[in-house]
Amino acid sequence: MFKKILFTLSILFQWLPRALRFSLLSKNNETIHVLFCMTDHYEPGSGGVSDGEARDRVDQLLIEYPKLADKHQDSAGNKPTRSWFIPPHYHVNSYLKDVVGLCEKGYGEIELHLHHGKHCPDTSSNLKETIELCVAEYSEFGIFGSENGVRKYGFIHGDWALDNSRGGAFCGVNDEISILKESGCYADYTFPSPNEASPSQINSIFYATDNPIEPKSHDRGVLVEKGTAPTGDLMIIQGPLYPYLKNGKPWGLRVSGDEINGQSVVTEDRIDACIKTGISVKGKDNWVVVKMHTHGATDAKGVLGKEMDDIFTHLEASYNDGKNYKLHYVTARELYNIIKSVEANEECSDPELYRNYKISAPDYNSSPEITEASSRLKELVSRTYKG
């Protein structure tokens, strides 16, 4: 209990100066651009459900997400998008192919989610081959954009254990960040997490530099900064950690993160707190990054229903007046591109100009009759993760 109280107070005292800075920023007559990015750890079979139940989850997404998204738009008329991070052990039963169909219609993009090292520690060589084969097989559907002709992907680590940061569990590879960089990963979107894997350097966008013989090289790093060359191996784009008062009572002080799960409802005041956290590229405080996450297959009640609808409505009503605020719904790839444009010190008057700045938009194609991963990819995954 004492450790929990200390953690809560630590987050509170780190968050308050950010909230004050945001308050001052909102009074200087400069438009604040809110970049809202919804990432989804998409796992249809999570919880050991039957194939039939998993199929029902996918079908619910295919039907309900367009209904939800079509009701809303940002400052440029873009509907809300979602970035589905899909692991290869759920590239079965046409689940991946079906979500590609949603992406073809403009409802979002697909990136890479990977669980490994659960039943035994993974190895660098096995991880490298697994990722390379994932990229190759996903690309058969046009998944992933490219930079200079090379496919690039965003990443979320299964069980949060990036770079072997959970005491050897759920990973096993201390040079994972180097492997991600070498295989085309443009950024990691795993954090914050509810455990020891989370970086000590919270509420920020930074570069992690790999120490290939030690775990958790992402604990701290060099902030991404306007007009400054990148320093490090992998960009870490974090969601907010912020304090809030449960039931509005001082003794209800809690810490929340970027999760939308349909259980602890993300109310308007909590969305406000996410924005006031003020995550941004150093030197460009008025472009505020709000990266959220869900496990959409199991959290559908929240992210396909009224809660998500209410969040979009609040964003559009409170942060999209065209003068004080402009709202931008962005995918993970688009968010990275916009961040890179600031880093490069482009004439950044409007984030809309930079959605495809570095990495091109994927060219989705759901027509290939591929219903599941290859036997080789399944074998590589199953060596350390049985699902």
C-alpha positions, 0 to 999 in steps of 0.5 A: 500500500505504501509503495502505491501511495508513493507511486501515486504522489510521484505521478501527481508531482510530475504531472502538475508542472505539465498541466500548468505549462499546458494552462499557460500554453492555452492562454498565449493565443497559439492554436493547440493541435491535439493529435489523437491516436488510438492503438489496439492490441488486437487479439480475437482469440484472447482468453482461450475462447473458441474459434466461433467466439473469436470470429464473432469478435472480428465480425463485431469490429467489421460491423460496428467500427464503421458505424462509430467512425462515420459519426465523427470527424476532426478539423480536416474532415478525417474520421477517427482511425484505429491502428490495429497491432495484430500478432502473428498467432492471430493471423488465422481464420482470415482475421488479418485479411478481414481487418485489412478490408477495414483498412482498405475503406480508410478506417485505420492501419495495421501494425505489428504486435508480438508475444514471445518468450512466454513458455521459454526465453526467446533467442535473438536469432529466432526473434529476428527471423520471426519479425522478418517473416511477419513483415514479409507475410503481412506485406502480401496484403499491402500492410506497412508503408515504406521509406526509401523502398523498405517496409517499416512497421510500428511495434507493440510488445506482447505482455509489455515486456519490451527488451526483456524488461520483466525479469526474463519473462515474456521475452528473453532477448536483451538486444531486442531494440537493436533487432527491431531497428534493423528489421524496420521498426520505426517506433514502439507504442507499448507504454505506459504499462501496468508493471515494471517494464514501463520506462522511468521517463514517463509522459514523453517521446524519446529515443532509446539506445540499446545496450545489447547485453542488458535488459530494459534499454528503454528505461530512459533516453534522449527526448525527440526535439525540434530541429535536433538530429535523432540520437538513439536506436528506437523512438518510444512514443508513450501515452499519458500517465496522469492523476485523477480523483475517483468519484471526485473525492480527494481521498479517491486520488488515483493514477490512470494511463492510456487504456480504454477498456469499458470498465473504468469509464474514461470520462470527459475530465480524464480525457482533459487530463490526458491532453493536459499531460502535454506530451509533445516533441520538445520545442513544439509544445502546442502539438499535443500527442494523445496516444491511447490503447485498448485490447479491442477484441475483448474491450469492445463494450468500451471502444465500439460503443457509447464510451468511445462515442462519448470520447469522440464527441467530447474531443470534437466539442472541446478541442476543435473550435478551429482557433484555440484548438484543432483536432487531428485523428491520426494512425500510429504511422501518421503520428510518427511522420508528424513527429519526424517533421517537427524534429526536422524543423519543417515549417510546421503550420499544420500537421495535416501536411505531414501525415506521409512525411517519411513513411508512405501510406500502405497500399492495402489489398484484401484480395489475396486468398491467404487465411493464415500464417505460413507453417514456418511462421507458426513454428517460429512463434510456437517455439516460445509462445503457445498462445 
